[in-house]
């Protein structure tokens, strides 16, 4: 079994501020207990939650609930952490209507021929992020921090 991590350790290992971990928790992306797959899931969440596809408008002030493709991308990345076929070359291709994990050059060529065809797609290097996990986790503190639940009443 993997080492259990605090939300702060997950954020630090992902190279993000702790506020990303709280946002991910509020969106149902991170849940206790946190393990190494949460680090990659958080990195992908921070990335895909900011994508706005060409032709779509998204006001900055509106609440941003995750769309199905965003949740699917995060879960595909989480599964890649434990997939024995994941290598540093594994990429998560995100399209507006689907996500695809691609590892080998043959899979990449097939993906390009079958799915891209002048479509907008984003390539996320999840295999590289998985390969970096041991070093990223080793550099995190063991302390547990809890997010304050409510402000203290004034005396």
C-alpha positions as CSV (number, residue, x, y, z in Angstrom):
1,X,0.0,0.0,0.0
2,X,1.1,3.6,-0.7
3,X,2.0,6.1,1.9
4,X,-1.0,8.2,3.0
5,X,-0.6,11.9,2.3
6,X,-2.2,15.1,3.7
7,X,-4.0,17.5,1.4
8,X,-1.1,19.9,1.8
9,X,1.4,17.1,0.9
10,X,-0.6,16.3,-2.2
11,X,-0.6,19.9,-3.3
12,X,3.1,20.3,-2.6
13,X,4.0,17.1,-4.5
14,X,1.8,18.4,-7.4
15,X,3.7,21.7,-7.4
16,X,0.5,23.6,-6.6
17,X,-0.8,25.8,-3.7
18,X,-2.9,24.1,-1.1
19,X,-5.9,26.1,-2.3
20,X,-6.0,23.8,-5.3
21,X,-6.4,20.8,-3.0
22,X,-9.4,22.4,-1.3
23,X,-11.0,23.3,-4.6
24,X,-10.5,19.8,-5.8
25,X,-12.0,18.4,-2.6
26,X,-15.0,20.7,-3.0
27,X,-15.5,19.5,-6.6
28,X,-15.3,15.8,-5.5
29,X,-11.9,15.2,-7.1
30,X,-9.9,14.6,-3.9
31,X,-11.3,12.5,-1.1
32,X,-9.7,11.1,2.1
33,X,-7.5,9.2,2.4
34,X,-5.0,10.7,-0.1
35,X,-2.5,8.5,-1.9
36,X,0.0,9.0,-4.7
37,X,-2.8,8.9,-7.4
38,X,-4.2,12.1,-5.8
39,X,-1.0,14.0,-6.8
40,X,-1.5,13.3,-10.5
41,X,-5.3,13.7,-10.3
42,X,-4.7,17.2,-8.7
43,X,-2.3,18.3,-11.4
44,X,-4.7,17.2,-14.1
45,X,-7.6,18.9,-12.3
46,X,-5.7,22.2,-12.0
47,X,-5.0,22.0,-15.7
48,X,-8.3,20.9,-17.1
49,X,-10.4,23.1,-14.8
50,X,-8.9,26.1,-16.6
51,X,-9.5,25.0,-20.2
52,X,-12.1,26.9,-22.2
53,X,-12.6,25.4,-25.7
54,X,-12.6,27.7,-28.7
55,X,-16.1,29.0,-29.3
56,X,-17.2,28.6,-25.7
57,X,-17.5,31.4,-23.2
58,X,-17.1,31.1,-19.5
59,X,-17.5,34.1,-17.2
60,X,-14.8,34.3,-14.5
61,X,-17.2,35.2,-11.8
62,X,-19.5,32.2,-12.3
63,X,-19.2,29.0,-10.3
64,X,-17.3,26.5,-12.3
65,X,-18.7,23.0,-11.9
66,X,-16.7,20.3,-13.6
67,X,-17.9,19.0,-16.9
68,X,-18.0,15.3,-17.7
69,X,-14.9,15.5,-19.9
70,X,-13.0,17.2,-17.1
71,X,-13.9,14.5,-14.5
72,X,-13.1,11.8,-17.0
73,X,-9.7,13.3,-17.6
74,X,-8.9,13.4,-13.9
75,X,-10.1,9.8,-13.4
76,X,-8.1,8.6,-16.4
77,X,-5.0,10.2,-15.0
78,X,-5.7,8.6,-11.6
79,X,-5.9,5.2,-13.2
80,X,-2.7,5.7,-15.1
81,X,-0.8,5.9,-11.8
82,X,-1.4,2.2,-11.2
83,X,-1.5,1.0,-14.8
84,X,1.5,-1.2,-15.5
85,X,1.5,0.0,-19.1
86,X,2.1,3.6,-18.1
87,X,5.6,4.8,-19.1
88,X,7.1,8.3,-19.0
89,X,5.9,8.6,-22.6
90,X,2.3,8.0,-21.7
91,X,0.1,11.1,-22.6
92,X,-3.4,12.0,-21.8
93,X,-5.0,13.6,-24.8
94,X,-8.0,15.7,-23.9
95,X,-10.6,16.7,-26.5
96,X,-13.8,18.5,-25.9
97,X,-15.8,15.3,-26.0
98,X,-13.4,12.6,-24.9
99,X,-10.1,11.7,-23.3
100,X,-7.5,9.1,-24.4
101,X,-4.4,7.6,-22.8
102,X,-1.8,7.0,-25.4
103,X,1.6,5.3,-24.6
104,X,3.3,3.8,-27.7
105,X,4.3,5.6,-30.9
106,X,1.8,3.2,-32.7
107,X,-1.0,4.3,-30.4
108,X,-0.1,7.9,-30.9
109,X,-0.2,7.5,-34.7
110,X,-3.5,5.7,-34.5
111,X,-5.0,8.3,-32.2
112,X,-3.9,11.1,-34.5
113,X,-5.5,9.4,-37.5
114,X,-8.7,8.4,-35.8
115,X,-9.4,11.4,-33.5
116,X,-7.6,14.6,-34.3
117,X,-8.4,15.5,-37.9
118,X,-7.9,19.2,-37.3
119,X,-9.6,19.2,-33.9
120,X,-8.3,21.1,-30.9
121,X,-6.7,18.7,-28.4
122,X,-4.5,19.1,-25.4
123,X,-1.7,16.7,-24.5
124,X,-1.0,16.2,-20.8
125,X,2.2,14.3,-19.9
126,X,0.7,12.1,-17.2
127,X,3.3,9.4,-17.7
128,X,6.1,11.9,-16.9
129,X,4.2,13.1,-13.9
130,X,3.8,9.4,-12.7
131,X,7.5,8.8,-13.2
132,X,8.2,11.9,-11.0
133,X,5.9,10.8,-8.2
134,X,8.5,9.1,-6.0
135,X,10.8,12.2,-5.9
136,X,7.9,14.6,-5.6
137,X,6.4,12.7,-2.6
138,X,9.8,12.2,-0.9
139,X,10.1,16.0,-0.8
140,X,6.9,16.6,1.0
141,X,6.5,17.2,4.8
142,X,4.7,14.6,6.9
143,X,2.6,17.2,8.9
144,X,-1.1,17.2,8.5
145,X,-2.9,20.5,8.1
146,X,-6.6,20.9,8.3
147,X,-8.6,23.5,6.5
148,X,-10.4,25.8,8.9
149,X,-14.1,24.9,8.8
150,X,-15.5,28.3,9.9
151,X,-14.2,31.6,11.1
152,X,-14.1,32.0,14.9
153,X,-16.8,34.2,16.3
154,X,-15.7,37.7,17.5
155,X,-15.6,38.1,21.2
